[in-house]
Amino acid sequence: MGPLADIEDTEDAYLVELELPGVDKDQITVEVAEGELDIHGEIEEKEHTGTVRRQTRHIGQFDYRTILPPNSDTEHISADLNNGVLTVKVPKTEKGKAQRIEITG
């Protein structure tokens, strides 16, 4: 099961936000290849001193993939982990943007 995620389409970029509470940035890998964004890593089990009566937190490997739109600038992607939320910013390029064609004749 993958982490909860939102994708926001802003004027100049696509923002991919993933909820990864308690995950250190060294446990996350962000990759892009052939127009696909792949975020994977591992959520380690917290060390407990008492008896765990119930455990509903997801632990173990996670993987999140999404296809990026054609106007994504994959050369300038950035990622930031803050307060358990990983934000991946994918800037937009002019390439792939719709343009109007004048009709002559």
C-alpha atoms as a printed R data frame, in Angstrom:
    type eleno elety resid chain resno      x      y       z
1   ATOM     1    CA   MET     A     1  0.000  0.000   0.000
2   ATOM     2    CA   GLY     A     2  1.344  3.408  -0.952
3   ATOM     3    CA   PRO     A     3  1.310  6.576   1.130
4   ATOM     4    CA   LEU     A     4 -1.563  9.065   0.934
5   ATOM     5    CA   ALA     A     5 -0.859 11.627  -1.787
6   ATOM     6    CA   ASP     A     6 -2.211 14.780  -3.446
7   ATOM     7    CA   ILE     A     7 -1.194 16.187  -6.837
8   ATOM     8    CA   GLU     A     8 -1.779 19.903  -7.344
9   ATOM     9    CA   ASP     A     9 -1.602 21.612 -10.738
10  ATOM    10    CA   THR     A    10 -0.393 25.183 -10.182
11  ATOM    11    CA   GLU     A    11  0.366 27.859 -12.772
12  ATOM    12    CA   ASP     A    12  4.071 27.038 -13.048
13  ATOM    13    CA   ALA     A    13  4.476 23.533 -11.560
14  ATOM    14    CA   TYR     A    14  2.935 20.251 -10.490
15  ATOM    15    CA   LEU     A    15  3.179 19.604  -6.749
16  ATOM    16    CA   VAL     A    16  3.111 16.021  -5.503
17  ATOM    17    CA   GLU     A    17  2.610 15.798  -1.723
18  ATOM    18    CA   LEU     A    18  2.953 12.498   0.138
19  ATOM    19    CA   GLU     A    19  2.218 11.873   3.809
20  ATOM    20    CA   LEU     A    20  5.262 10.150   5.318
21  ATOM    21    CA   PRO     A    21  5.103 10.766   9.094
22  ATOM    22    CA   GLY     A    22  8.134  9.550  11.012
23  ATOM    23    CA   VAL     A    23 10.141  8.783   7.863
24  ATOM    24    CA   ASP     A    24 13.644 10.215   7.577
25  ATOM    25    CA   LYS     A    25 14.745 11.680   4.236
26  ATOM    26    CA   ASP     A    26 17.515  9.052   4.054
27  ATOM    27    CA   GLN     A    27 14.803  6.368   3.847
28  ATOM    28    CA   ILE     A    28 13.184  7.923   0.732
29  ATOM    29    CA   THR     A    29 14.270  7.732  -2.908
30  ATOM    30    CA   VAL     A    30 12.770 10.040  -5.551
31  ATOM    31    CA   GLU     A    31 13.470  9.110  -9.174
32  ATOM    32    CA   VAL     A    32 12.186 10.170 -12.567
33  ATOM    33    CA   ALA     A    33 12.597  8.211 -15.799
34  ATOM    34    CA   GLU     A    34 10.737  8.233 -19.115
35  ATOM    35    CA   GLY     A    35  8.039 10.592 -17.846
36  ATOM    36    CA   GLU     A    36  7.274  8.634 -14.684
37  ATOM    37    CA   LEU     A    37  7.868  9.840 -11.120
38  ATOM    38    CA   ASP     A    38  8.737  7.035  -8.692
39  ATOM    39    CA   ILE     A    39  8.972  7.591  -4.944
40  ATOM    40    CA   HIS     A    40  9.884  4.637  -2.775
41  ATOM    41    CA   GLY     A    41 11.394  3.808   0.562
42  ATOM    42    CA   GLU     A    42 10.785  2.116   3.854
43  ATOM    43    CA   ILE     A    43  8.845  2.963   6.977
44  ATOM    44    CA   GLU     A    44 10.595  1.287   9.871
45  ATOM    45    CA   GLU     A    45  8.784 -0.071  12.880
46  ATOM    46    CA   LYS     A    46  9.127  2.134  15.938
47  ATOM    47    CA   GLU     A    47 10.892  0.576  18.903
48  ATOM    48    CA   HIS     A    48  8.409 -0.011  21.730
49  ATOM    49    CA   THR     A    49  9.215 -0.371  25.425
50  ATOM    50    CA   GLY     A    50  5.794 -1.729  26.394
51  ATOM    51    CA   THR     A    51  3.363 -4.245  24.950
52  ATOM    52    CA   VAL     A    52  1.730 -3.137  21.687
53  ATOM    53    CA   ARG     A    53 -2.022 -3.745  22.067
54  ATOM    54    CA   ARG     A    54 -2.996 -2.489  18.611
55  ATOM    55    CA   GLN     A    55 -0.961 -1.550  15.566
56  ATOM    56    CA   THR     A    56 -2.597  0.054  12.534
57  ATOM    57    CA   ARG     A    57  0.337  2.087  11.218
58  ATOM    58    CA   HIS     A    58  1.746  0.978   7.890
59  ATOM    59    CA   ILE     A    59  5.330 -0.265   8.155
60  ATOM    60    CA   GLY     A    60  7.685 -1.728   5.575
61  ATOM    61    CA   GLN     A    61  8.368 -0.867   1.944
62  ATOM    62    CA   PHE     A    62  6.279  1.726   0.128
63  ATOM    63    CA   ASP     A    63  6.120  2.740  -3.518
64  ATOM    64    CA   TYR     A    64  4.289  5.616  -5.211
65  ATOM    65    CA   ARG     A    65  4.316  6.099  -8.986
66  ATOM    66    CA   THR     A    66  2.637  8.592 -11.263
67  ATOM    67    CA   ILE     A    67  2.908  9.501 -14.939
68  ATOM    68    CA   LEU     A    68  4.014 13.103 -15.460
69  ATOM    69    CA   PRO     A    69  2.302 15.333 -18.064
70  ATOM    70    CA   PRO     A    70  4.246 16.042 -21.302
71  ATOM    71    CA   ASN     A    71  5.058 19.624 -20.249
72  ATOM    72    CA   SER     A    72  6.976 18.516 -17.127
73  ATOM    73    CA   ASP     A    73 10.517 19.862 -16.746
74  ATOM    74    CA   THR     A    74 12.122 16.674 -15.433
75  ATOM    75    CA   GLU     A    75 15.576 18.321 -15.370
76  ATOM    76    CA   HIS     A    76 14.603 20.701 -12.531
77  ATOM    77    CA   ILE     A    77 12.546 18.600 -10.105
78  ATOM    78    CA   SER     A    78 13.051 19.350  -6.406
79  ATOM    79    CA   ALA     A    79 11.956 17.526  -3.249
80  ATOM    80    CA   ASP     A    80 11.483 18.770   0.313
81  ATOM    81    CA   LEU     A    81 10.520 16.842   3.462
82  ATOM    82    CA   ASN     A    82  8.886 18.993   6.132
83  ATOM    83    CA   ASN     A    83  6.714 17.919   9.109
84  ATOM    84    CA   GLY     A    84  6.160 14.437   7.663
85  ATOM    85    CA   VAL     A    85  5.045 15.685   4.234
86  ATOM    86    CA   LEU     A    86  7.243 15.101   1.193
87  ATOM    87    CA   THR     A    87  6.644 17.756  -1.471
88  ATOM    88    CA   VAL     A    88  8.025 17.069  -4.945
89  ATOM    89    CA   LYS     A    89  7.901 20.115  -7.236
90  ATOM    90    CA   VAL     A    90  7.876 19.411 -10.964
91  ATOM    91    CA   PRO     A    91  8.210 22.683 -12.925
92  ATOM    92    CA   LYS     A    92  6.301 23.129 -16.176
93  ATOM    93    CA   THR     A    93  7.941 23.898 -19.519
94  ATOM    94    CA   GLU     A    94  6.541 25.669 -22.545
95  ATOM    95    CA   LYS     A    95  6.904 22.401 -24.479
96  ATOM    96    CA   GLY     A    96  3.641 20.504 -24.593
97  ATOM    97    CA   LYS     A    97  1.600 23.646 -23.939
98  ATOM    98    CA   ALA     A    98 -1.385 24.129 -26.215
99  ATOM    99    CA   GLN     A    99 -0.955 26.840 -28.789
100 ATOM   100    CA   ARG     A   100 -3.390 28.401 -31.196
101 ATOM   101    CA   ILE     A   101 -2.791 27.955 -34.926
102 ATOM   102    CA   GLU     A   102 -3.853 30.710 -37.303
103 ATOM   103    CA   ILE     A   103 -5.906 29.563 -40.280
104 ATOM   104    CA   THR     A   104 -4.916 31.139 -43.584
105 ATOM   105    CA   GLY     A   105 -6.718 31.307 -46.869
